[in-house]
């Protein structure tokens, strides 16, 4: 009985302590967090961009045979420097030479026949001045034959000239000044005009090169012809080379969202070669009509890119697209205006609302 009374006393004591604790609990509201703010300003963000590029020959051509024949002589090899019009190689095709000779003989014969018919017609026409000396039918017949022989003579002449042109293809000449970069034939080899697997020779113009670079569309829109471009190549570390934008594709590729541009590079000293990779340095002035904020104000998630606008103590996510950026500032485009206030150090854990 005494143990039972002690147990009840302990239970009442614990209940009294629990009641006292509940009375001492004070409900507190979460403290309002004040985030540092930044002002949306107008103006372009000038930046320096490094992009990969590649040097290519200003002109290049793969030389294939125009006619079937055997290689007679090859006067150049890999690395040979040639000028426009230089003879590179000669072919031989006996059947073409025979066809040209036959075409020349046919032309000569048709020209002789036409000359005889023309002389006969002129004599008959003169004789026809005397009434009854020449039959009108005979005069018309010889005139028709003269006209036919004239047409045949012209056709044979055209055929002979074509054969002469085909013979000209046996002499392969350089279409422009450059360097032979590939040779795939030797004397005695049979070459075919229908085979296009490997060229006989490859010629590239290397004194004048094209530096080709793909530029993101946001940056390409602010670049113009003659804008200065600097570049470096790994073959000459630290050697700065300059050029100007010469051509713009005026087309954005759907795959990479970029525009191809070319810079003309003069290579008179021959230091550079087609195929070299280059690090292209572009100085972009930025879009002067754009807005900009601190780079830390833009939040990029897997779903969107936005800034956290603060207005009347209310936070709102505003979707933006971006342009030029530096380590501290970034251009933005969205439903914002100059003077708006955004959270300077935003992140995706900050929620909308007050």
Buried (B, 14 or more C-beta within 10 A) or exposed (E): EEEEEEEEEEEEEEEEEEEEEEEEEEEEEEEEEEEEBBEBEEBBBEBEBEBEBBBBBBBBBEBBBBBBBBBBEBEBEEEBEBEEEBEBBBBEBEEBBEBBEEBBEBBBEBBEBBEEBBEBBEEBEEEBEEEEEBEEEEBEEBBEBBBEBBEBBBEBBEBBBEBEEBBEBBEBEBBBBBBBBBBBBEEEEEBEEEEEEEBBBBBBBBBBBBBBBBBBEBBBBBBEEEBEBBBBBEEEEEEEBEBEBBEBBEEBEEEEEBBBBBBBBEBEEEEBBBEBEBBBBBEBBBBEEBBBBBBBBBBEEEEEBBBBBBEEEEBBBBEBEBBBBBEEBBBBBBEBEEEBBBBBEBEBEBEEEE
